[in-house]
Amino acid sequence: MKIKDIIAILEEMAPLAYAEDFDNVGLLTGNASDEAKGVLVCHDALENVIDEAIAKNCNVVVCFHPILFSGLKKITGKNYVERAVIKAIKNDIAIYAVHTALDNHKHGVNRIFCDALGLKNTKILVPKEGFIRKLVTYTIAENHEKLRNALFDAGAGNIGNYENCSFNSQGLGTYQGNADSNPQIGERGEFTETQEIKIEVTFEKHLEGKILKALFSNHVYEEVAYEIYSLENRHQNIGLGMTGELKTPMTEKEFLEFVKEKMQAGGIRHSAFTGRDVRKVAVLGGSGSFAIKSAIAAGADVFLTADLKYHQFYEAEGKLLLADIGHFESERFTKDYMAGFLSERIAHIPVVLSGEDTNPVYYL
């Protein structure tokens, strides 16, 4: 198995197109064409984790956080990032990061967070915007079913829990080919009217190349008329954070004690208690202060996240309980999920869960 084969599996788990624009995901070091000997799955690809990979004969390190986030102008080993990268390159170790590609996946970081707390009826908290496009095209009745099915096969027409979604309408098409044309219906130079089917389908923007290939390969016309629009619709199954419901309501203090135990938090910073029971919970693994208003709008009784600053606790305004449980703690079970996903799909080389604790925060 080559590293590129493992990358294909990782893309299934966390499509890179789902990542935020600011992020640095995918293959960070190494050659995708190299043979994979073993995979080490970790939270952060620090120097001690690279040492662990070397000791366990793993030349692929799959990490959640990218060790390379901002650009490097020099690689001299002067800091922890450069030392990890130097060691990985010297030992032919590929590093692959998933980060927000997995954050945004409906079964990713925040679903893992919800599952750890036993939350039900989960929904995306901040649906991804600018991700849905719409294709409109026209063809004759004899071609429309074949063409539509090809578009479906390429990934068009998926809306939430439904697939093969389209809208089809009948109308009159007109055209007149020049001397170099070769029309499917009618003669060159002749004004032609024909009954056509208008097909409309939506698709995720990263699939546009596949959609267009299917369109041109399966259309009968010499010149294919089509339009692509960017939609303002939010994608309800891709996005950051999640909401869910407790099976049994708890007091705020009971709930925070429950969270501290389940997420193995060293401590929880929180806003003032509201005095209301906790029923609906919003979560966002990692730094989630930007989603406070979204959690309030979703009707959450509590919002669990990390990296909240002093003044951000005021933003609760008595409308919900804000709780900072720690960055690492909020993503604690992510690497276990990643390792499990890879283990189920990789049979011939070992997939190893890192034993290194890379949480940089300690509690007294």
CORRALIN-V44574 format. One record per helix or strand of 2 or more residues. SS is the DSSP state (@ for helix, = for strand). FROM is the first residue (numbers start at 1). LEN is the number of residues. If there is no record, write none. Layout:
BEGIN
ss:SS from:FROM len:LEN
ss:SS from:FROM len:LEN
END
This chain:
BEGIN
ss:@ from:3 len:11
ss:@ from:16 len:3
ss:= from:26 len:4
ss:= from:38 len:7
ss:@ from:47 len:9
ss:= from:60 len:6
ss:@ from:80 len:11
ss:= from:94 len:4
ss:@ from:100 len:4
ss:@ from:109 len:8
ss:= from:120 len:9
ss:= from:132 len:8
ss:@ from:141 len:13
ss:= from:167 len:9
ss:= from:192 len:13
ss:@ from:205 len:14
ss:= from:226 len:5
ss:= from:235 len:16
ss:@ from:252 len:11
ss:= from:269 len:2
ss:= from:278 len:10
ss:@ from:289 len:9
ss:= from:302 len:5
ss:@ from:310 len:7
ss:= from:321 len:4
ss:@ from:327 len:4
ss:@ from:334 len:12
ss:= from:350 len:4
END
